[in-house]
Amino acid sequence: MIAKLQLQLFYDSEVYEGRRRYIPVLTAVENSKGVLDVDTVKGCTLGMRAYPGTGCYGECYANKIATRYGIDFTVSVSRKLTPYNRATIFCTVRDHPASWYRIGTTGEPCHDWDNTL
């Protein structure tokens, strides 16, 4: 269900100059390797500004993935809890088998430290 919600967030996103932007709603999603992603920020304005086109080190995998799916990775979007997802996020993190989760999978958390904390 969480993965379905994640996909719906992309389909409902706004489009700017032919590219979608991330939705500002926090999600918790387990990837195919079993890592729980709880990105408080998606996209990377600072990294893409410093390394236009390719992202950090000329090989930013998050930029490549965003580009593949038509998402504008140059715009950092703060993702926040809502009254509707607060319990779902809490339960997903609590029930995940690992004792940790990852923030910063496809975004730069320093874009909004207050939100990240």
SVG drawing of the C-alpha trace seen along z (x, -y; Angstrom):
<svg xmlns="http://www.w3.org/2000/svg" viewBox="-6 -26 39 34">
<polyline fill="none" stroke="black" stroke-width="0.4" points="0.0,0.0 2.8,-2.4 4.5,-1.8 1.1,-2.5 0.8,-5.7 4.4,-6.7 3.5,-6.1 0.3,-8.1 2.3,-11.0 4.3,-11.2 1.2,-11.0 -0.5,-13.8 2.5,-16.1 2.6,-19.5 4.4,-19.8 6.8,-22.7 8.4,-23.0 7.5,-19.4 9.0,-17.9 7.2,-16.9 8.2,-17.9 8.1,-15.9 5.0,-16.2 5.6,-17.8 4.1,-14.9 6.4,-12.6 6.4,-8.9 8.2,-5.8 9.0,-3.3 11.1,-0.1 13.2,0.3 14.1,3.6 17.2,4.0 15.1,3.8 16.2,0.3 13.5,-2.0 13.6,-5.5 12.1,-8.3 13.3,-11.3 12.4,-14.6 13.6,-16.3 13.5,-15.1 15.6,-16.8 18.9,-18.6 19.0,-22.3 22.5,-22.9 24.2,-19.8 22.6,-20.3 23.6,-24.0 27.2,-23.1 27.4,-20.3 24.8,-21.1 23.4,-18.3 25.2,-15.4 24.9,-16.2 27.6,-15.5 30.7,-13.8 29.3,-13.7 27.4,-10.5 24.5,-11.3 22.3,-8.2 19.3,-10.0 19.5,-12.6 19.6,-9.8 16.6,-8.1 14.6,-11.3 15.5,-12.1 14.4,-8.7 11.0,-9.3 10.7,-12.9 11.1,-14.5 12.9,-17.8 15.7,-16.9 17.1,-20.5 14.2,-21.6 14.5,-20.6 11.1,-19.9 10.5,-19.6 8.3,-16.7 6.2,-16.9 3.8,-14.8 0.1,-15.4 -2.8,-14.5 -3.5,-11.7 -0.1,-10.1 1.2,-10.6 0.1,-7.2 1.1,-5.4 4.6,-6.8 5.0,-6.0 3.7,-2.4 5.9,-1.8 9.1,-2.9 8.1,-1.1 7.3,2.2 10.3,2.2 12.6,5.2 15.8,3.0 16.7,0.9 17.5,-2.1 16.1,-4.0 17.7,-6.2 17.1,-9.9 18.8,-11.4 18.2,-8.7 17.0,-11.0 17.4,-14.4 19.6,-16.6 18.3,-16.8 20.3,-20.0 17.9,-21.9 15.5,-21.9 17.2,-20.9 14.3,-21.9 12.0,-19.6 14.6,-16.8 15.0,-17.0"/>
</svg>
